[in-house]
Amino acid sequence: MRKLILITILLISFFSFNVFALSENDDITVDYILSGIQHNASLIKNIAVNYKLIFSQKLGKSEEKILWEYDMKWVKKGNLQYLERTDLTNGSQIISSITPEGENLTWYKNPKNPEDPGLGSIGEEETDLNALTYYPPERFAFDVAKPQKPRAFVKLTGIEIVNRHLCYIVKKGFNNFNGEQRYWIDIKQGFQPLKIEIGTTDGKILFWFDSIKLEEFAGGIWIPVEAICHQDEDYKGVYKTVEVAINQDIPDEQFILKWTDGTIVTDVIRGLNFKIGQDITAEELLEQIRELKEEKE
């Protein structure tokens, strides 16, 4: 009887106090975790995900109001990424394409109004935190696995039980930039995150992901297929994957973003504004901007 009571107390303690400090003798290091993430990411040559995203507001204990509902598409091939978001309430679209250099090219348009050319922007993917809330959870482990820029750092900060799975907490921060990301990595399920927090270096959490559901695909590839994103206790976004295609052929044309005549484009990185005079791909305009900058220098 005493033995049973002791076991019960130990189990309660284990699941109640589920945050642990790392032991100095722990064989699990941040390099080991990053290599596991990078290995899992290397198995995915390309990926295309169609998913639903619903943002809602809590009105009471059991009542919620749907604010926005989107059909989403995210495609990744090597260093190229493409994101398409269609608002099911008004039909407006936001299309983004990320270049190998990490520049985020975006077009805001409304297909229901073909006379409106919309707006374009050129930004830096790494600092566009609000845009991250629209990406599927599949993307986040790739972000941890990316080679670190000189101003970025990654370290292991602790261990925690998430949904009865032992997770290692990896923090990614940026020198000279007030932002950090924390990932609760399950090393037994493809080194994928079961919880994610995006915040500032002073401890403020801007939004976080939980209720992440992982699924194993052919070749031992693990990816998240469902998650809930919280901006605070009252606002949340629910992600549900509709279709996933892994390591199937994706044409390069998928990643070409073309701005139409009349589009106003803001280059946040260089502090420039343009009005497109004729249809042009975003990459062609970006090349012209780079050449113009070189001439001025």
N, C-alpha and C positions, 0 to 999 in steps of 0.2 A: 504493500500500500504506500509506504514511504517512497519507494522507488518510483511508483506511478506519479505521485505528487511532484517529485523532483523533476521528472521528465516533462510533466505539464508546465511547471514553472519555467524550465529552460526553453520550451517551445514558445511560450508567451513572451518571454524576454527577447527571444530571437526575432520574432515578427513585430514586436512593439518598438524595440530600439534597433532599427534596421540601418543606421548609418554608422560606418566604421572608419576609423583612421587607418591609413596604410601602414603596414609594418615595415620596418627597415629591412627585414629579411624576406619580404615578399618578392617572389620571382617575377611577378607581373609588373612590367615597366611601361612607361608611355610609348617607348619605341616598339615594344612587343605589340601593344594594342594598335598603334598606327600601321605596323607592318601587316597585321591581320586585316585591318580595314582596307589597306591598299591591295592586299591579295584578293579579297572578296570583290573589290571594285575592278580589279584587273580581269576577273572572269566575265565581266559585263563589257563587251566591246561596244555595244550600243543598246539603247533601251527607249521604248516609246510607251507612254502611260496615258490612258484616257481616264479621267476621274471626275467625280462630282464634288463640289465644294459649296456648302451651305453655311452662311453666317446668320446667327440668331442672337436675340437679346432675351435675357431672363426677366420676366415681368412679375413673377410670383414664385411660390414654392414649387409649383408644378406646371406653370404656364410659360410658354416661350413664343416670341414673335419672330418670324423669319424676315430678315432684313434684305439679304441678297442671296441669290442662287445662281451658281455658275456651272457651265460645262467647261472643263479644262483639258488641255493637252500639253504634255511635256515630253520633249524628245532630246536625247543626249547621244552624241556620237563623238568619241574622243574628247577634244576640248570644246566642241561646238555644242550649244544648247539652244533650244527653241521652246517658247512658252506661249500658249494661246488661251485667252480667257474670254468667254462669251457670256455676257449678262443675260440671263433668261427673262428678266423683267422688261428690259428696254432694247435688247438686241445689240447694244454697244460692244465693241471688242477692244481688247488690248493685246497686242502681239509684240513679243520681245525675242530678240536673238542675241546671244552672247558670243562674242568673237573669241578666238584663241588667246587674245591678249587680255581678256577679261572685261572688255567694254560692253556695256549693256545698251543695245539699240532697241528703242521702243516706239511703237506707233499706236496712238489712241484714235479710234475711228468709230463711226456709226454706219454700218452697211445700209441701214434704212434711209439714210440721207446721203446719197452718192455725190451731191453737190458740195458737201462739207469734206474737205481733204483731211481734216483732223490735225492732230499735233504729233510731233516726233520729239524724241529726246535721246541724248547720248550721255550716259552716266557710268559710274564705276560700280560694278556689280557688288563688290565686297562691302561697300558702305551703304548700299540701298536696302536698309533693314526692313522697311515696310513691304518691299516687294517680296521678301522671303516668305511672308505669310501666305502667298498664293502658290508657292511651289509645293509639290507633293513631298511627303516625308521621305520618299525614295531618294531624293536629292541630297539630303543632309549628310549622310555618311560619306558621300563623295567629297563634300566640302572639307570634312576633316582630313580626308586622305590626300587632298591636293598638296603639292610641294609648297612649303611655307615661304612666304616672302620675307625679306629682311626685317620688316616691321611687325611681323606676326610671331606669336609663340604659342606652343601647346604644352600643357603639363597635366600630370595625373594628380588629382586632389583628394580622392577618397573612394570608398566603396559603399554601395547602398543596395538594399533589396527593393526591386521594382516588380510588382506583379509576381512575387515569389521567385524572381530570377535575380541572381547575383550580378550586379552591374558595377563597372568601373567608371568613375566620373572623370571625364576628360574636359579640360577647359582650354578654349582657344581664345587668345586675346590679341590685341593690336597695340603696338607701341605708338605713341603720339596720336591715338584715336580712342575716343571714349566708347568702347564697345567690347563685349565679350560674349562668347557662346559656350554653353556647357552641354555635354552629351553623356547620357548614362548608357554605356556600351555593354551589351551582353555578348561576351566572347564565345559562348556556346551556341549562339544562333547567328553565325555569320558576321560577328563583330558589328552588329547593327544596333542602333539606338532604341531604347524603350522609353526614353524621356529626353526632352530637349528644352533648354532655356536660352532665350536671346535677351541680353540686357546690357547694362552699362557697367563700367569698371567700379562704380561706387555702390554696386549691389542692387540697383533698381532693375526689376525684371519687366521688360517691355511686352513680351508674350512668351508663352511656353506651350510645348506639345506633350500630351500624355495619352493614355489609352491607345498606345501604338500596338497594332497587331502585325506580327511578322509572319511571313509565309516563305516556305522553301520551294524553289523551282529547280528545274532540271540542271544537273551539273553541280549540285550543292550550293546554289546561289540563293542567298537570303535577301529579301527586301521587305520594307514595311508596306502594307497595302491599305491600312486604315489608321487614322489618328484624329485627335481633337486638339485644335489650337485655341488657347485662351488668351485674350487680351486683358481681361480682368475677370472677376468672379461672375460678371453679368453678361459678358460678350464672348462668344465662342464660334469657331469654325469647324465643321465636321467634314473630314476627307474620307471618301470611299472610292477605292479603285474599281473601275468598270472593266478595264481591259489592259493587259500588259503584254508587250512583245519584247522578248530579250534575244539579242544577237541575231536579229533578222535584218535583212538589207534595208538601209535607209538612204535614199538619194541625197546628195549634197544640196540639191535645190530646196530641200525641206528647210534649210537654215537661212535662205536668202530673204531678207526683209526689204521690200520695195516701197519707198515713199512716193506719193503721187504729186502732180503739179499743184502748187498752192499750199502744201503742208508747211507749217511753221515748226522748225526744228531748233531746240535749245541744246547746246553742247555745255553741259554742266562742268565737265572736266576742264575745259579751256575758256569758259566764260564767253561763249559766242552764241549768236542767234542767226538763223538762216531762214529764208523763204524759198522753197524749192521752185525753180522755174520750169522744170520738166521732170517727167517720171525718172526716178533714179533709184538704184539700190542703195541701201544704207551703207554698205561696204564701199561702194564707189564714192559716195559723199565723204565718208571717213578718210579715204585715201587722199581726196582733194584737200581736206582740212589739214592732214599731216604734211602734205607738200607745201601748203601755204605757210604753215608754221615754220618749216625748214627754211623757206625763202626769207622770212622775217628775221630768223636767227642768223 
